[in-house]
């Protein structure tokens, strides 16, 4: 069957309309097992997350979302578009719905951004070069730590069910200094999507340093997804506040500003970074990764 747009209803920026938002949530939950409803109800779904959705009647059947990303690359500001939530209902696949949506997204946003990028799962690696995207390597930074130099700072676990704790995280993320070579600017709402759900048990506040850390403690490893604070704080001081007598290694979910004392490894996993052809130069010249909490 060939896609005919006349057979479908196309909508975008409809999140305030409950019927259509719920239809998208149903599709996303069916395919990915997630929902945007709690994120929306908490007030964090703003104009930076723009769904492009095809409906068959009132049923959402295919979607591609545009994420407006204001990024800081070592002090240089970039407006990027991250494409995400790419999915089609199983009964409507192989008809060209995603192609139609992708072509519309690229037409609408190519001239409105410095570059467009996305993360593809293994089943879609052959799709995106057809739209002018090239795969780009990413690199993770890690190092061994001396657990005998634990800092005296106390850490407090934040409770994401409490509005006051959510507000603390949100304000920190919104006004944060850049702790990495690439950082998001003015996109605390995307941080809240992760921290209200998947990472809600991994949010910590260090009062003496006045920073919030998103971290997972995995045996002898600490995986620091990101750090948020309104003033510059030495990253090693933050790390020393988190380590315990068991800690042997720290893995970062972002590229640190100073990489000198870190080891680096190429990332190989479920998602592959794709960037528009002709706009991959910065990533080819630097061993970078997009912060994990910037993935949409």
ABEGO torsion letter per residue (X at the ends): XBBBAAABBBBBGAAABAAAAAAAAAAAAAAAGBBAAAAAAAGABBAABBBBBBBBEABBABBBBBBBBBBBBGGBBBBBBBBBGBBBBAAABGAGAAAAAAAAAAAAAAAABABBBBBBBAAAAAAAAAAGBBBBBBBBBBBBBBAAABBABBBBBBBAABAAAAAAAAAAAAABBBABABBBBGAAAAAAAAAABAAAAABBBBAAAGBBBBBBBBEABBBBABBBBABBBBAAAAAAAABBAABABBBBABBBABAAABBBBBBBBABBBBBBBGAAAAAAABBBBBBAAABX
